[in-house]
Amino acid sequence: MSVKDMIKKEIDKLPENKLLEVYDFVKFLEIKQERELLQQASESLSEKSFEKIWDNEEDAVYDSL
């Protein structure tokens, strides 16, 4: 039995008034995942811009901290 099937089985046992909480939690997880993906994409796009600032001889002493 897959995890998805196990979750469905447990959801079927819940009373109707608890289903909204489950739905809210699922939506929260989706939003959290979207934020993490956006953050990773933003960091990836920023790397090139900050490369000159991060990689220079003048500040090399800070690389070992």
N, C-alpha and C positions, 0 to 999 in steps of 0.2 A: 504494500500500500504506500503510495507516495505521500509526501508531506501535505501536498494540496488536498488529497483525499482525506487525510486525517483532520485537517482544519475544517473541511466541509462537514465532516461527520460531527465534529464538536459544535459547529455553528448550528447545525440542525437541532441540537439539544437545547439551545438557548431560547429563553422566552423572547417574544417580539421586542419588548422594551430594551433588551440588551443588544439587539442587533444594531441599533444606531451607534452605540459605543464602539462596536466592532468596526462598523463602517468608518467612523471618525478616525479610528486608529489606523486603518488601512490607508485612508487619505493622508494622514500625517506621515506615514512611511513613504508614500509616493512623493510628497513635497520634500521630505528630507533627502530622498535619493536625487531629486531634480536639483536641489541646492548643492549637493555634493558634486554632481556632474558639472554644474555651472562654475563652481569654485575651481575644479580641476581644469576646466577649459580656460578660465580666466588666468590661472597661474601659468598654464602652458603658453598662452598668447603673450603674457607679460615677460616671460623669460628672455626673449630676444631683445626687448626694450631695455631690460635691466642688465644685460650682459656686460656692457661697457662699464657700468657702475660696479658690478660685483667682481669682475675680473680685470684688475689693474694692479700694476706694481706698487703704486702709492699706498694702497690699502692691503697689500699682501700680508702684512703683519697680523691683521685681524682674522685671516683665514684659519689660523691655528687655535683660535679661542673656542 
